[in-house]
């Protein structure tokens, strides 16, 4: 007997057997080369007899079945000769999930009702959701049954009425249960996360190298950027492969004690990677979703002890000490319900960390710190050592109060650089970060002292230049808070690979001269 599977490879939930809904119609599969991120999309002609027979209209949720493997997809319709009346075109994600072959007949029918949408509607109207409802939503998300419209509705509902502690716990648990969950032979497995909002804060590769060199186990899984110009996975990918599967990840950790991998490749909390794509488009990152995102990945990765970096500043994601305390409290409370020990550290979020913003440019900062180059950004080095020291103490590799000194010694001795090179080799080999084709300087309009650097607008500027989608794109800062500068002195350099992106970035910089405020 063939068991239907979802896009994620799991069994179709009970009640979704296509046999219940009658004999579907047949169409010939075509691969369209249409990239839709996670969303499973099917296209059929407006003249399709299958659509007429089944009563299928644009934006209908349909089941497409290849033997015993039905998937749920969103249907769109096209006119003209793009598709024959007997054909169904599939997006790349749908094609992969279905395991289709060019020209092979597949079955097409209405998808069964998406019952969990009723729970989303309840949430939109201000009703709290229980564990069963949230679990059902996450299962349907991972099964590919939620379109981007459905996802946006769910995420927005959690922004308008923030998730309470129980809802956050239910969401975290459902996200953990929906994917792989790693376990390690070591009793203590450490991890680290930054809640974000601070451009250039690329401490993770440095921290993993220090901590692993000191003998702790740190299997670090990282996300790609959500609303920022670079995520740790984006930056590390310019230095070494990050799309490790579970077996590869275990091998690297077994030999080197640590790794820096993209969490999406090992299916740790797969719902989170789907949510991230929509959050990025909406430019939102709510507290409840943030907590569930962070902790679901850490728990799924098998972490027992975690240090959380919470940058605080007027243009950081967390803008006040009170908000930082609230977030730390929620993270600690949810982590405790899973038996994970958390230490939250409040750090300075008044300006970007390091000199660079953008995957490849940030990678160069990381290399400079690890190599101990004289002009390496000292703030990035100091922050990495602070957090690494906290991890060393939390994990028992250093006595209370001795973590920072051990981290600094490990870095200055070259042991961390040696470990990082070994991790890169184990992950598939070292890469050289790419260089941008275009570079333009932004200079000061008048003399004075730098009194404010707007993190959000600096991040926006780097994204307009092409980061993170273009790894070489971004910007490099030439000034820090408190610097005295003269008119015409460089404030930053913009990096882009296309004239259009450079033009947009330059226009934005010209319209926002106070993103780097100069008094005097």
The 8 nearest C-alpha neighbors of each residue, nearest first, counted from 0:
[[1, 2, 67, 3, 66, 68, 16, 4],
 [2, 0, 67, 3, 66, 68, 4, 69],
 [1, 3, 67, 0, 4, 10, 68, 11],
 [4, 2, 68, 67, 11, 69, 10, 1],
 [5, 3, 10, 11, 9, 68, 8, 69],
 [4, 6, 142, 8, 7, 9, 11, 70],
 [5, 7, 96, 142, 8, 143, 70, 4],
 [6, 8, 5, 9, 142, 141, 96, 143],
 [7, 9, 5, 6, 4, 10, 96, 142],
 [10, 8, 4, 5, 7, 11, 6, 142],
 [9, 11, 4, 3, 5, 12, 8, 2],
 [10, 12, 4, 5, 3, 15, 13, 9],
 [13, 11, 15, 10, 14, 138, 16, 139],
 [12, 14, 15, 11, 16, 10, 3, 17],
 [13, 15, 16, 12, 11, 19, 111, 17],
 [14, 16, 13, 12, 17, 11, 111, 19],
 [17, 15, 18, 14, 19, 13, 3, 11],
 [16, 18, 19, 20, 15, 21, 62, 110],
 [19, 17, 20, 16, 21, 22, 15, 23],
 [20, 18, 17, 21, 16, 15, 14, 22],
 [19, 21, 18, 17, 22, 111, 109, 16],
 [20, 22, 18, 19, 23, 17, 108, 109],
 [23, 21, 24, 18, 20, 108, 17, 106],
 [24, 22, 108, 107, 106, 21, 25, 53],
 [25, 23, 107, 106, 49, 108, 22, 26],
 [24, 26, 106, 105, 107, 104, 23, 49],
 [27, 25, 86, 85, 104, 105, 87, 28],
 [26, 28, 104, 86, 102, 103, 87, 85],
 [27, 29, 102, 87, 103, 101, 86, 88],
 [30, 28, 88, 101, 87, 102, 31, 89],
 [29, 31, 89, 88, 32, 101, 94, 90],
 [30, 32, 33, 88, 89, 90, 29, 91],
 [33, 31, 91, 30, 90, 34, 89, 94],
 [32, 34, 90, 31, 91, 35, 89, 30],
 [35, 33, 91, 36, 90, 32, 92, 37],
 [34, 36, 38, 37, 33, 90, 92, 39],
 [35, 37, 38, 34, 92, 276, 39, 91],
 [38, 36, 35, 92, 273, 39, 143, 276],
 [39, 37, 35, 36, 40, 146, 143, 92],
 [38, 40, 93, 72, 92, 73, 37, 90],
 [39, 41, 73, 72, 90, 74, 89, 38],
 [42, 40, 89, 74, 88, 73, 72, 75],
 [43, 41, 75, 88, 76, 74, 87, 89],
 [44, 42, 76, 87, 77, 88, 86, 75],
 [43, 45, 77, 47, 46, 76, 84, 82],
 [44, 46, 47, 76, 78, 77, 43, 50],
 [47, 45, 44, 84, 48, 78, 50, 51],
 [46, 48, 84, 44, 49, 50, 45, 85],
 [47, 49, 51, 50, 52, 46, 84, 85],
 [50, 48, 52, 47, 51, 24, 53, 25],
 [49, 51, 55, 53, 47, 48, 54, 52],
 [52, 50, 48, 54, 49, 53, 55, 47],
 [51, 53, 49, 50, 54, 48, 24, 55],
 [54, 52, 50, 55, 51, 49, 108, 109],
 [53, 55, 51, 50, 52, 56, 49, 109],
 [56, 54, 50, 53, 59, 51, 57, 109],
 [57, 55, 59, 58, 54, 50, 74, 76],
 [56, 58, 75, 59, 74, 76, 55, 73],
 [57, 59, 74, 75, 73, 56, 60, 76],
 [60, 58, 74, 57, 56, 73, 61, 55],
 [59, 61, 73, 110, 72, 74, 58, 109],
 [62, 60, 110, 109, 72, 71, 108, 59],
 [61, 63, 71, 110, 108, 70, 107, 109],
 [64, 62, 107, 69, 70, 106, 61, 71],
 [63, 65, 69, 106, 68, 105, 66, 62],
 [64, 66, 105, 68, 67, 69, 97, 99],
 [67, 65, 68, 64, 105, 1, 69, 106],
 [66, 68, 1, 3, 65, 2, 69, 64],
 [67, 69, 3, 65, 4, 64, 66, 97],
 [70, 68, 64, 63, 3, 62, 4, 65],
 [69, 71, 63, 62, 5, 6, 97, 72],
 [70, 72, 62, 144, 61, 143, 63, 110],
 [73, 71, 39, 40, 61, 60, 41, 70],
 [72, 74, 60, 40, 58, 59, 41, 61],
 [75, 73, 41, 58, 59, 57, 42, 40],
 [74, 76, 57, 42, 58, 41, 43, 73],
 [75, 77, 43, 42, 44, 57, 45, 74],
 [78, 76, 44, 45, 43, 79, 42, 75],
 [79, 77, 45, 44, 80, 76, 81, 46],
 [80, 78, 81, 77, 82, 44, 45, 83],
 [79, 81, 82, 83, 78, 44, 77, 84],
 [80, 82, 79, 83, 78, 77, 44, 43],
 [83, 81, 80, 44, 86, 84, 43, 88],
 [82, 84, 86, 85, 80, 44, 81, 47],
 [85, 83, 47, 46, 44, 86, 82, 48],
 [84, 86, 26, 83, 27, 47, 87, 48],
 [87, 85, 27, 26, 83, 84, 28, 82],
 [88, 86, 43, 28, 42, 27, 26, 29],
 [89, 87, 29, 42, 41, 31, 30, 28],
 [88, 90, 41, 30, 94, 93, 31, 40],
 [89, 91, 33, 93, 40, 92, 94, 31],
 [92, 90, 94, 93, 34, 33, 32, 95],
 [91, 93, 95, 90, 94, 39, 96, 37],
 [94, 92, 39, 96, 90, 95, 91, 89],
 [95, 93, 91, 97, 92, 96, 89, 99],
 [94, 96, 98, 92, 93, 97, 91, 99],
 [95, 97, 6, 93, 94, 98, 92, 70],
 [98, 96, 99, 94, 95, 93, 68, 70],
 [99, 97, 95, 96, 94, 100, 65, 68],
 [98, 100, 97, 94, 65, 101, 28, 95],
 [99, 101, 103, 102, 28, 98, 29, 30],
 [102, 100, 29, 103, 28, 30, 99, 27],
 [103, 101, 27, 28, 29, 100, 104, 86],
 [104, 102, 27, 100, 28, 101, 105, 99],
 [103, 105, 27, 26, 25, 28, 102, 106],
 [106, 104, 65, 25, 26, 64, 27, 103],
 [105, 107, 25, 64, 24, 63, 23, 26],
 [106, 108, 63, 23, 24, 62, 25, 64],
 [109, 107, 23, 62, 61, 110, 53, 24],
 [108, 110, 61, 62, 111, 60, 53, 107],
 [109, 111, 61, 62, 60, 108, 112, 71],
 [110, 112, 15, 109, 113, 20, 17, 61],
 [113, 111, 114, 110, 60, 109, 115, 15],
 [114, 112, 115, 116, 111, 144, 110, 117],
 [113, 115, 116, 112, 117, 118, 135, 111],
 [114, 116, 118, 117, 136, 113, 135, 119],
 [117, 115, 119, 118, 114, 113, 120, 136],
 [116, 118, 120, 115, 119, 114, 121, 113],
 [119, 117, 121, 115, 116, 120, 132, 122],
 [120, 118, 116, 122, 121, 117, 153, 123],
 [119, 121, 123, 117, 122, 118, 116, 124],
 [122, 120, 118, 124, 119, 126, 123, 117],
 [121, 123, 126, 119, 125, 124, 120, 156],
 [124, 122, 156, 120, 121, 125, 119, 126],
 [125, 123, 121, 122, 126, 120, 156, 119],
 [124, 126, 122, 123, 127, 121, 160, 156],
 [127, 125, 122, 121, 124, 128, 123, 120],
 [126, 128, 122, 125, 129, 166, 121, 162],
 [129, 127, 132, 133, 126, 166, 122, 130],
 [128, 130, 132, 131, 133, 127, 166, 169],
 [129, 131, 169, 133, 132, 134, 128, 166],
 [130, 132, 134, 133, 129, 135, 128, 169],
 [133, 131, 135, 134, 129, 130, 128, 118],
 [132, 134, 136, 130, 135, 131, 170, 137],
 [135, 133, 173, 131, 137, 136, 132, 130],
 [134, 136, 138, 132, 133, 137, 115, 131],
 [137, 135, 133, 139, 115, 134, 138, 140],
 [136, 138, 140, 134, 139, 135, 141, 133],
 [139, 137, 135, 141, 140, 136, 142, 134],
 [138, 140, 142, 136, 144, 137, 141, 135],
 [141, 139, 137, 145, 143, 142, 138, 144],
 [140, 142, 138, 143, 270, 139, 7, 137],
 [143, 141, 5, 139, 6, 140, 144, 7],
 [144, 142, 141, 140, 145, 6, 71, 139],
 [143, 145, 139, 71, 142, 140, 146, 72],
 [146, 144, 140, 149, 143, 150, 139, 147],
 [145, 147, 149, 148, 38, 150, 144, 73],
 [146, 148, 150, 149, 151, 145, 277, 38],
 [149, 147, 151, 146, 150, 152, 145, 153],
 [150, 148, 152, 146, 145, 147, 151, 153],
 [149, 151, 147, 153, 152, 148, 145, 154],
 [150, 152, 148, 154, 149, 153, 155, 147],
 [153, 151, 149, 155, 150, 154, 156, 148],
 [154, 152, 156, 150, 151, 155, 119, 149],
 [153, 155, 151, 157, 156, 152, 150, 158],
 [154, 156, 158, 152, 157, 153, 151, 159],
 [155, 157, 123, 153, 159, 158, 154, 122],
 [158, 156, 161, 154, 155, 160, 159, 162],
 [157, 159, 155, 161, 156, 160, 285, 154],
 [158, 160, 156, 157, 161, 155, 123, 125],
 [159, 161, 157, 158, 156, 162, 125, 123],
 [162, 160, 157, 158, 159, 163, 287, 286],
 [163, 161, 287, 166, 157, 167, 160, 164],
 [162, 164, 166, 165, 167, 161, 287, 127],
 [165, 163, 167, 166, 168, 162, 329, 333],
 [164, 166, 168, 167, 163, 169, 162, 129],
 [167, 165, 169, 163, 168, 164, 162, 170],
 [166, 168, 164, 170, 165, 169, 287, 162],
 [167, 169, 165, 171, 166, 170, 333, 172],
 [170, 168, 166, 172, 130, 167, 171, 173],
 [169, 171, 167, 173, 168, 172, 166, 174],
 [170, 172, 291, 168, 174, 295, 169, 173],
 [173, 171, 175, 169, 174, 170, 176, 168],
 [172, 174, 134, 176, 170, 175, 171, 169],
 [173, 175, 268, 171, 177, 172, 176, 270],
 [176, 174, 172, 295, 268, 173, 177, 299],
 [175, 177, 173, 174, 178, 172, 179, 268],
 [178, 176, 174, 175, 173, 268, 138, 269],
 [179, 177, 268, 267, 266, 176, 269, 175],
 [178, 180, 267, 266, 181, 299, 268, 177],
 [181, 179, 299, 300, 178, 267, 182, 301],
 [182, 180, 300, 301, 299, 179, 183, 245],
 [181, 183, 301, 180, 184, 300, 299, 302],
 [182, 184, 185, 301, 181, 188, 186, 249],
 [185, 183, 186, 182, 187, 188, 253, 216],
 [186, 184, 183, 187, 188, 216, 182, 215],
 [185, 187, 184, 188, 183, 303, 216, 302],
 [188, 186, 185, 303, 189, 394, 304, 216],
 [187, 189, 302, 303, 216, 217, 304, 185],
 [190, 188, 304, 217, 302, 305, 303, 216],
 [191, 189, 305, 217, 302, 219, 304, 306],
 [192, 190, 306, 305, 307, 193, 189, 203],
 [191, 193, 307, 308, 194, 306, 190, 293],
 [194, 192, 308, 195, 307, 309, 191, 310],
 [193, 195, 309, 308, 192, 196, 307, 310],
 [196, 194, 193, 197, 316, 310, 309, 315],
 [195, 197, 316, 315, 198, 194, 227, 454],
 [196, 198, 195, 351, 315, 200, 454, 348],
 [199, 197, 351, 200, 356, 458, 352, 454],
 [198, 200, 356, 352, 201, 351, 355, 353],
 [201, 199, 352, 198, 202, 197, 351, 353],
 [202, 200, 199, 203, 231, 361, 365, 204],
 [201, 203, 383, 205, 200, 204, 206, 379],
 [202, 204, 206, 205, 201, 207, 231, 383],
 [205, 203, 207, 206, 202, 208, 259, 365],
 [206, 204, 208, 203, 202, 207, 209, 383],
 [205, 207, 203, 209, 387, 208, 204, 383],
 [206, 208, 210, 204, 209, 205, 211, 203],
 [207, 209, 415, 419, 205, 211, 206, 418],
 [210, 208, 415, 206, 212, 207, 211, 409],
 [209, 211, 213, 207, 212, 208, 215, 206],
 [212, 210, 214, 256, 215, 213, 208, 257],
 [211, 213, 209, 210, 214, 415, 418, 208],
 [214, 212, 210, 211, 215, 209, 396, 409],
 [213, 215, 211, 212, 216, 210, 256, 396],
 [216, 214, 211, 210, 213, 217, 256, 396],
 [217, 215, 256, 188, 257, 211, 189, 218],
 [216, 218, 257, 189, 219, 190, 188, 256],
 [219, 217, 257, 258, 252, 216, 220, 259],
 [220, 218, 259, 258, 217, 260, 190, 221],
 [219, 221, 262, 260, 261, 259, 218, 222],
 [222, 220, 261, 262, 232, 231, 260, 219],
 [223, 221, 232, 261, 262, 230, 224, 231],
 [222, 224, 230, 232, 233, 231, 225, 221],
 [223, 225, 230, 229, 227, 226, 222, 228],
 [226, 224, 279, 275, 227, 223, 278, 276],
 [225, 227, 279, 282, 224, 228, 283, 278],
 [226, 228, 224, 229, 225, 458, 230, 196],
 [229, 227, 467, 466, 462, 357, 458, 461],
 [230, 228, 224, 467, 358, 357, 227, 233],
 [229, 231, 224, 223, 233, 232, 222, 234],
 [230, 232, 234, 233, 221, 235, 223, 201],
 [231, 233, 235, 223, 261, 230, 221, 234],
 [234, 232, 230, 236, 231, 223, 358, 235],
 [235, 233, 358, 231, 236, 232, 237, 362],
 [236, 234, 238, 232, 237, 233, 231, 239],
 [235, 237, 239, 233, 238, 234, 240, 241],
 [236, 238, 432, 235, 234, 359, 239, 430],
 [239, 237, 430, 235, 236, 429, 431, 432],
 [238, 240, 429, 236, 430, 423, 428, 237],
 [241, 239, 236, 427, 242, 426, 238, 428],
 [240, 242, 260, 261, 243, 236, 239, 259],
 [243, 241, 264, 261, 240, 260, 244, 265],
 [244, 242, 241, 247, 248, 264, 260, 245],
 [243, 245, 265, 247, 246, 264, 248, 242],
 [244, 246, 248, 247, 265, 249, 243, 181],
 [245, 247, 249, 248, 244, 250, 243, 251],
 [248, 246, 250, 244, 249, 245, 243, 251],
 [247, 249, 245, 251, 250, 246, 243, 244],
 [250, 248, 252, 246, 247, 251, 253, 245],
 [249, 251, 247, 253, 248, 252, 246, 254],
 [252, 250, 248, 254, 253, 249, 425, 255],
 [251, 253, 256, 257, 249, 255, 254, 250],
 [254, 252, 250, 251, 256, 255, 249, 257],
 [253, 255, 251, 252, 256, 250, 425, 257],
 [256, 254, 252, 257, 251, 253, 422, 211],
 [257, 255, 252, 216, 211, 253, 254, 217],
 [256, 258, 217, 252, 218, 255, 211, 216],
 [257, 259, 218, 219, 252, 260, 422, 251],
 [258, 260, 219, 220, 241, 218, 204, 221],
 [261, 259, 241, 220, 262, 221, 258, 243],
 [260, 262, 221, 241, 232, 220, 263, 242],
 [263, 261, 220, 221, 264, 265, 267, 222],
 [264, 262, 266, 261, 265, 272, 267, 269],
 [263, 265, 242, 262, 266, 261, 244, 243],
 [264, 266, 244, 263, 245, 267, 262, 243],
 [267, 265, 269, 263, 178, 264, 179, 268],
 [266, 268, 179, 178, 265, 269, 299, 262],
 [267, 269, 178, 174, 175, 270, 271, 296],
 [270, 268, 266, 271, 272, 267, 178, 263],
 [271, 269, 273, 141, 268, 272, 174, 274],
 [272, 270, 274, 269, 273, 268, 292, 275],
 [271, 273, 275, 269, 274, 270, 263, 276],
 [274, 272, 270, 271, 275, 276, 37, 269],
 [273, 275, 271, 277, 272, 276, 278, 270],
 [276, 274, 278, 272, 273, 277, 225, 279],
 [275, 277, 279, 274, 273, 278, 280, 272],
 [276, 278, 280, 279, 274, 275, 281, 151],
 [279, 277, 275, 281, 283, 280, 276, 282],
 [278, 280, 225, 282, 226, 277, 276, 281],
 [281, 279, 277, 278, 282, 276, 226, 283],
 [280, 282, 278, 283, 279, 277, 151, 226],
 [283, 281, 279, 280, 226, 278, 284, 225],
 [284, 282, 278, 281, 285, 279, 226, 158],
 [283, 285, 289, 278, 286, 288, 282, 226],
 [286, 284, 288, 287, 158, 289, 283, 157],
 [287, 285, 289, 288, 290, 284, 326, 161],
 [288, 286, 290, 162, 289, 167, 285, 291],
 [287, 289, 291, 285, 290, 286, 292, 284],
 [288, 290, 286, 292, 287, 291, 285, 293],
 [289, 291, 287, 293, 292, 288, 294, 330],
 [292, 290, 171, 288, 294, 289, 293, 295],
 [291, 293, 289, 290, 295, 294, 288, 271],
 [294, 292, 290, 291, 296, 295, 289, 297],
 [293, 295, 297, 296, 291, 292, 298, 290],
 [296, 294, 175, 298, 171, 292, 297, 291],
 [295, 297, 299, 294, 298, 293, 268, 300],
 [298, 296, 294, 300, 302, 299, 295, 293],
 [297, 299, 301, 295, 300, 296, 302, 294],
 [298, 300, 180, 296, 301, 297, 175, 267],
 [301, 299, 181, 297, 298, 302, 296, 180],
 [300, 302, 182, 181, 298, 299, 297, 303],
 [303, 301, 188, 297, 189, 298, 300, 304],
 [302, 304, 339, 188, 187, 189, 340, 301],
 [305, 303, 340, 189, 302, 341, 339, 188],
 [306, 304, 190, 341, 191, 189, 340, 342],
 [305, 307, 191, 342, 343, 341, 390, 190],
 [308, 306, 343, 192, 193, 191, 344, 342],
 [307, 309, 193, 344, 343, 192, 345, 310],
 [310, 308, 345, 194, 346, 344, 193, 307],
 [311, 309, 348, 346, 347, 345, 308, 317],
 [312, 310, 348, 317, 318, 347, 319, 315],
 [311, 313, 348, 349, 318, 315, 314, 319],
 [312, 314, 318, 315, 349, 311, 319, 348],
 [315, 313, 454, 312, 453, 455, 318, 316],
 [316, 314, 196, 312, 317, 348, 197, 318],
 [315, 317, 196, 318, 195, 314, 311, 197],
 [318, 316, 311, 315, 319, 323, 322, 312],
 [317, 319, 312, 313, 311, 315, 316, 314],
 [320, 318, 322, 321, 311, 317, 323, 312],
 [319, 321, 323, 322, 324, 311, 318, 317],
 [322, 320, 324, 319, 323, 325, 318, 326],
 [321, 323, 325, 319, 324, 320, 326, 317],
 [324, 322, 320, 326, 321, 325, 327, 317],
 [323, 325, 327, 321, 322, 326, 328, 320],
 [324, 326, 322, 328, 323, 327, 321, 329],
 [327, 325, 329, 323, 328, 324, 330, 322],
 [328, 326, 324, 330, 325, 329, 343, 323],
 [327, 329, 325, 331, 326, 330, 324, 332],
 [328, 330, 326, 332, 331, 327, 333, 325],
 [331, 329, 327, 333, 328, 332, 334, 290],
 [330, 332, 334, 328, 329, 333, 341, 335],
 [333, 331, 329, 335, 334, 330, 328, 336],
 [332, 334, 336, 335, 330, 331, 168, 329],
 [335, 333, 339, 331, 337, 336, 332, 330],
 [334, 336, 338, 337, 332, 333, 339, 331],
 [337, 335, 333, 334, 338, 332, 339, 168],
 [336, 338, 335, 334, 339, 333, 298, 172],
 [337, 339, 335, 336, 334, 340, 303, 333],
 [340, 338, 303, 334, 335, 337, 304, 341],
 [339, 341, 304, 303, 305, 338, 335, 334],
 [342, 340, 305, 331, 306, 304, 339, 343],
 [341, 343, 306, 307, 305, 344, 340, 331],
 [342, 344, 307, 306, 327, 308, 341, 345],
 [345, 343, 308, 309, 307, 346, 342, 306],
 [344, 346, 309, 310, 308, 343, 311, 347],
 [347, 345, 310, 309, 311, 348, 344, 308],
 [348, 346, 310, 311, 349, 312, 345, 350],
 [347, 349, 312, 311, 310, 350, 315, 346],
 [348, 350, 312, 347, 313, 314, 311, 315],
 [349, 351, 348, 452, 454, 352, 453, 197],
 [352, 350, 198, 197, 199, 454, 353, 200],
 [353, 351, 199, 200, 379, 378, 198, 350],
 [354, 352, 379, 376, 199, 355, 378, 351],
 [353, 355, 476, 475, 376, 352, 477, 364],
 [354, 356, 475, 361, 360, 199, 474, 353],
 [355, 357, 199, 474, 473, 361, 198, 475],
 [356, 358, 473, 229, 360, 466, 228, 361],
 [359, 357, 234, 470, 229, 361, 360, 233],
 [360, 358, 362, 471, 432, 361, 470, 237],
 [359, 361, 363, 362, 355, 357, 358, 356],
 [360, 362, 364, 355, 363, 358, 359, 357],
 [363, 361, 359, 365, 360, 364, 234, 358],
 [362, 364, 366, 360, 361, 365, 367, 359],
 [365, 363, 361, 367, 362, 366, 368, 375],
 [366, 364, 362, 368, 363, 367, 369, 361],
 [367, 365, 363, 369, 368, 364, 370, 362],
 [366, 368, 375, 364, 372, 370, 365, 369],
 [369, 367, 371, 375, 365, 366, 370, 380],
 [368, 370, 416, 366, 371, 367, 365, 205],
 [371, 369, 367, 368, 372, 366, 416, 413],
 [372, 370, 368, 369, 367, 373, 411, 375],
 [371, 373, 367, 375, 370, 374, 368, 369],
 [374, 372, 375, 371, 367, 376, 368, 370],
 [375, 373, 372, 376, 367, 377, 371, 368],
 [374, 376, 367, 368, 372, 373, 377, 364],
 [377, 375, 353, 378, 379, 374, 380, 354],
 [376, 378, 380, 379, 381, 375, 353, 368],
 [379, 377, 381, 380, 376, 382, 353, 352],
 [380, 378, 353, 382, 377, 381, 376, 352],
 [379, 381, 377, 383, 378, 382, 368, 384],
 [380, 382, 378, 384, 383, 379, 377, 385],
 [381, 383, 385, 379, 384, 380, 378, 386],
 [384, 382, 202, 380, 386, 385, 381, 206],
 [383, 385, 387, 381, 406, 382, 386, 388],
 [386, 384, 382, 388, 383, 387, 403, 381],
 [385, 387, 389, 388, 383, 384, 382, 390],
 [388, 386, 384, 390, 206, 389, 385, 383],
 [402, 389, 387, 403, 391, 385, 386, 390],
 [388, 390, 386, 392, 387, 391, 402, 393],
 [391, 389, 393, 387, 392, 388, 394, 306],
 [392, 390, 396, 388, 394, 397, 389, 402],
 [391, 393, 397, 395, 389, 390, 402, 394],
 [394, 392, 390, 391, 395, 389, 304, 396],
 [393, 395, 391, 392, 396, 390, 189, 187],
 [394, 396, 392, 397, 393, 391, 398, 390],
 [397, 395, 391, 394, 392, 398, 215, 213],
 [398, 396, 392, 402, 391, 395, 401, 399],
 [397, 399, 401, 392, 400, 402, 395, 396],
 [398, 400, 401, 392, 397, 402, 393, 395],
 [399, 401, 402, 398, 403, 392, 397, 404],
 [402, 400, 398, 399, 397, 404, 403, 405],
 [388, 401, 403, 405, 397, 392, 391, 404],
 [402, 404, 388, 406, 405, 385, 401, 384],
 [403, 405, 407, 406, 402, 401, 408, 388],
 [406, 404, 408, 402, 403, 407, 409, 401],
 [405, 407, 403, 409, 384, 388, 404, 408],
 [406, 408, 410, 404, 409, 405, 384, 411],
 [407, 409, 405, 411, 410, 406, 412, 404],
 [410, 408, 406, 414, 412, 407, 415, 411],
 [409, 411, 407, 415, 408, 412, 413, 414],
 [410, 412, 408, 413, 409, 407, 371, 414],
 [413, 411, 409, 414, 410, 408, 415, 407],
 [412, 414, 416, 411, 415, 410, 417, 409],
 [415, 413, 417, 409, 416, 412, 418, 410],
 [414, 416, 209, 208, 418, 410, 417, 413],
 [417, 415, 419, 369, 413, 418, 414, 370],
 [418, 416, 414, 420, 415, 419, 413, 421],
 [417, 419, 421, 415, 416, 420, 208, 212],
 [420, 418, 416, 422, 208, 421, 417, 415],
 [421, 419, 423, 417, 418, 422, 416, 424],
 [420, 422, 418, 424, 419, 423, 425, 417],
 [423, 421, 425, 419, 424, 420, 426, 418],
 [424, 422, 420, 426, 429, 428, 421, 425],
 [423, 425, 428, 421, 427, 422, 426, 429],
 [424, 426, 422, 427, 423, 251, 421, 428],
 [427, 425, 423, 424, 240, 428, 422, 251],
 [426, 428, 424, 425, 240, 423, 239, 429],
 [429, 427, 424, 423, 239, 426, 430, 425],
 [428, 430, 239, 423, 238, 424, 431, 427],
 [431, 429, 238, 239, 237, 432, 428, 240],
 [430, 432, 238, 433, 237, 429, 239, 359],
 [433, 431, 237, 359, 238, 430, 434, 362],
 [432, 434, 471, 359, 431, 435, 470, 237],
 [435, 433, 471, 436, 432, 359, 472, 360],
 [436, 434, 471, 496, 495, 437, 494, 472],
 [435, 437, 496, 495, 434, 438, 494, 497],
 [436, 438, 495, 435, 494, 496, 439, 497],
 [439, 437, 494, 493, 492, 495, 440, 436],
 [438, 440, 493, 492, 441, 494, 437, 501],
 [441, 439, 492, 491, 493, 442, 489, 438],
 [440, 442, 491, 490, 489, 492, 439, 443],
 [443, 441, 489, 490, 487, 488, 440, 444],
 [442, 444, 487, 486, 445, 488, 490, 489],
 [445, 443, 486, 487, 442, 446, 488, 512],
 [444, 446, 486, 443, 485, 447, 487, 517],
 [445, 447, 485, 486, 484, 519, 443, 444],
 [448, 446, 519, 518, 517, 484, 483, 485],
 [447, 449, 483, 517, 518, 482, 481, 450],
 [450, 448, 517, 481, 480, 482, 516, 451],
 [451, 449, 516, 480, 517, 448, 481, 518],
 [450, 452, 516, 515, 449, 480, 453, 517],
 [453, 451, 515, 350, 514, 454, 516, 480],
 [452, 454, 514, 456, 455, 314, 457, 451],
 [455, 453, 457, 314, 456, 350, 458, 452],
 [456, 454, 458, 457, 453, 314, 459, 315],
 [455, 457, 459, 458, 453, 454, 460, 514],
 [456, 458, 460, 454, 459, 455, 453, 461],
 [459, 457, 455, 461, 456, 460, 228, 198],
 [460, 458, 456, 462, 457, 461, 455, 463],
 [459, 461, 457, 463, 458, 462, 504, 456],
 [462, 460, 473, 464, 458, 459, 463, 474],
 [463, 461, 466, 459, 465, 464, 228, 460],
 [464, 462, 460, 504, 465, 461, 500, 459],
 [463, 465, 500, 461, 462, 495, 504, 501],
 [464, 466, 462, 469, 472, 463, 468, 467],
 [467, 465, 462, 228, 472, 468, 469, 473],
 [466, 468, 228, 229, 469, 470, 357, 465],
 [469, 467, 466, 470, 465, 472, 462, 228],
 [468, 470, 466, 465, 467, 472, 471, 496],
 [471, 469, 358, 467, 359, 472, 468, 466],
 [470, 472, 435, 359, 434, 433, 469, 358],
 [473, 471, 495, 494, 466, 465, 469, 470],
 [474, 472, 461, 357, 494, 356, 466, 464],
 [475, 473, 493, 356, 492, 494, 461, 355],
 [474, 476, 355, 492, 354, 491, 356, 477],
 [477, 475, 491, 354, 478, 355, 490, 474],
 [476, 478, 491, 490, 489, 475, 354, 479],
 [479, 477, 476, 490, 482, 480, 491, 449],
 [478, 480, 482, 481, 449, 477, 476, 350],
 [479, 481, 449, 482, 450, 451, 478, 452],
 [480, 482, 449, 448, 450, 479, 483, 478],
 [483, 481, 449, 448, 480, 479, 484, 478],
 [482, 484, 448, 447, 481, 449, 485, 446],
 [485, 483, 446, 447, 448, 482, 488, 486],
 [484, 486, 446, 488, 487, 445, 447, 443],
 [485, 487, 445, 446, 443, 444, 488, 484],
 [486, 488, 443, 442, 444, 485, 489, 445],
 [487, 489, 442, 443, 485, 486, 484, 490],
 [490, 488, 442, 491, 441, 443, 477, 440],
 [491, 489, 477, 442, 441, 478, 443, 476],
 [490, 492, 476, 477, 441, 475, 489, 440],
 [491, 493, 440, 475, 474, 439, 441, 476],
 [492, 494, 474, 439, 438, 473, 440, 491],
 [493, 495, 438, 472, 473, 474, 437, 435],
 [496, 494, 472, 437, 464, 435, 501, 497],
 [495, 497, 436, 435, 437, 472, 498, 494],
 [498, 496, 499, 500, 495, 501, 437, 436],
 [497, 499, 501, 500, 502, 496, 495, 437],
 [500, 498, 502, 497, 501, 503, 504, 464],
 [501, 499, 464, 503, 502, 497, 498, 463],
 [500, 502, 498, 504, 499, 503, 464, 495],
 [501, 503, 499, 505, 500, 504, 498, 506],
 [504, 502, 500, 506, 501, 505, 507, 499],
 [503, 505, 501, 507, 463, 464, 506, 502],
 [506, 504, 508, 502, 507, 503, 501, 509],
 [505, 507, 509, 503, 504, 508, 502, 510],
 [506, 508, 510, 504, 505, 509, 511, 503],
 [509, 507, 505, 511, 510, 506, 512, 504],
 [510, 508, 506, 507, 511, 512, 505, 504],
 [509, 511, 507, 508, 512, 506, 505, 513],
 [512, 510, 508, 513, 509, 514, 507, 456],
 [511, 513, 514, 509, 508, 510, 515, 516],
 [512, 514, 516, 515, 511, 517, 452, 453],
 [513, 515, 453, 512, 452, 511, 516, 456],
 [516, 514, 452, 513, 451, 453, 517, 512],
 [515, 517, 513, 451, 450, 449, 514, 452],
 [518, 516, 449, 448, 447, 450, 515, 519],
 [519, 517, 447, 448, 450, 449, 516, 446],
 [518, 447, 448, 446, 517, 445, 449, 483]]
